[in-house]
Amino acid sequence: MIYKYVLLAIFISTSFYSNYLKAESIWVKYGNQIFRGVGDAKAIGLSESGVAAATGPLSIIWNPARLNSVDERSFIFAHQERFAGSVTFDIFGIDLQQRSESNWSLVLIREAVQGIPKTTDALLFGTGSLDDPEERVLSSNVTFFNQSQWAGVIGFATSRGEWNLGGNTKVLIHQLGEFSGWGIGFDVGGWKRLSTNNVIGISIRDITTSWVIWDSGTVERISPELRLGDAHSFNFDVFPLKVTTMGTIVLSMEGKKKNDDFFIGSFGSHYRLGLELNYNNKLNIRCGRNPISGFSTGLGFIFNFGEIDYAFVPSPLGTILGSSHYVSLNLKLEAIDSFFGILKK
């Protein structure tokens, strides 16, 4: 099934955008940002290092194949306040009906930035640029605009021998002031258990390259990204503690970036690390390492009906953008069904 999915994704990408090949096409390094750093508080507290350890419906964002990692279905709502509240995110995720040959999930994402200053029409000499050292901004002429992004992701996972494989389709609608754009992209992934306590994972984001088509005629293209990860857990017989370590190496085909940890030829690369301490299956303490903010931390509280998680991420290194806070609620669908009886068995 995974092979058919990849072939279908390539066919859609080439045929769907054939009418836009003559438009202005540019490669961007920070495209599709709505899919970067998005997720529940659990994943963010671990610095998005869970390519081999992600669980739940939101796992299709990092590695679609991880939908096959647990049997319980769940519903997730997550809210993010990034950079001292300047950017807000709302994320909904739900596990769809499980089938014998595959599992499916659906994720909806909304991102918004309010009150962005527009200074291009507020310059004293009307040059349209602040490159002129004599140019000044007239505060009385400054106007403001908003940005919003809506995205949907649907993904699946299936098993083939010792490997679990999966894929997703991503759709984006982007509103930036008076301009609007939309796009589509595809991810694939896989994971395999090497031992009882060790798992390896791999995912390729934007495998066919992703596109964002603007009403101005510009087409933004996003390069693929390869992620390789490993997760290992340790259990203690004399103490109700489970320790899980995880690491992910990210190889970006879009070239070198300032916050990359190392380079492989002309490609930039960085690594992400995560550590989770689970006490008596009641409390999770998390921390992670990433190249953007340096570190992340988080807490998770486990109940019979699901989990409540929180994560904190400091301001990006070398900036004064402000810290970010993340909260998420993960509800077991069986717990919801016990109250409303709405699920099909």
Secondary structure, 3 states (H helix, E strand, C coil): CHHHHHHHHHHHHHHHCHHHCCCCEEECCCCCHHHCCCCCHHHHHCCCCCCCCCCCHHHHHCCHHHHHCCCCCEEEEEEEEECCCCEEEEEEEEECCCCCCCEEEEEEEEEEEEEEEECCCCECCCCCCCCCCCCCECHHHCEEEEEEEEEEEEEEEEEECCEEEEEEEEEEEEEECCEEEEEEEEEEEEEEEEECCEEEEEEEECCCCEEEEECCCCEEEECCEEEEEEEEEEECCCCCEEEEEEEEEEEECCCCCCCCCEEECCEEEEEEEEEEEEECCCEEEEEEEECCCEEEEEEEEEECCEEEEEEEECCCCCCCCCCEEEEEEEEEHHHHHHHHCCCCC
